[in-house]
Amino acid sequence: MNIGEIIDKGGVAIYPLLLLSILALGTIIERIWFWSRVLLQEKETVRRILDAATQNWQASRDIAEDTKKQPIGRFFLAALQLVDPEPEMLRLALESAAEEELATMRRGDKILEAVIAIAPLLGLLGTVLGLIDSLLSIRVADIGSGSTEGVTLGIGEALISTAVGLVVAIISLAFYRLFQAFLFGQVRVFRRAGSALELIYRQELLDTPMSNTAKDFGLKEKFLGINSESNQGSNYGINSEENSDIDTQEEPDKI
């Protein structure tokens, strides 16, 4: 049975099913094209930006600017374009950019979800309508005679819409799950790449000389866990009271 015969014998429900199949097919093709570009270019882009960030922050920003057509490029650019941000601001920029990019990657999911839910129901509706039409044509006097052969043929044709609906739903579900797996993989990629960039930025701040500016000194205190009211000895298990006692004992008596 070819496609023309299926459309001809599928009943009234076959036309909306055909529309849903075209819609699902277009969405699947567009998503395959999108994910193929993302997955093929993403790893190299992450490597280039992180390698450049370890050497020159401006160079990594330029690479992110050149690759902003890619989701991972826009993700990095949201943080790299900030001017001397605090780490908390850098992290917020990365998180907001990741949420925006992941939302974009979900495009088309609603269409596939609708096709998965509606296609089997439309197929079942077409079958029910076909059965009703076939059963209404049966007369009691024709039962057991050769005239009921047409009814059997009509019931078989009525099941075509159910089969078409299931095929459309199964194919849509398979690709929907595949795209969801790609999306979950992107969540891990964004998390790892963002953490790596944040660590590089924090290390760069820690390597900055302490005498540069008061702002840098305040950031370093925050990273190192140093309280502004205590001295550096508290980081090594020595509290402020013990340190003051040690200083008192070691200080010679003044005349």
PyMOL commands that set and color helices and strands:
alter all, ss='L'
color gray80, all
select helices_A, chain A and resi 3-9+14-55+57-66+71-80+87-105+109-136+140-142+146-207+214-224+232-236+240-250
alter helices_A, ss='H'
color red, helices_A
deselect
rebuild
show_as cartoon
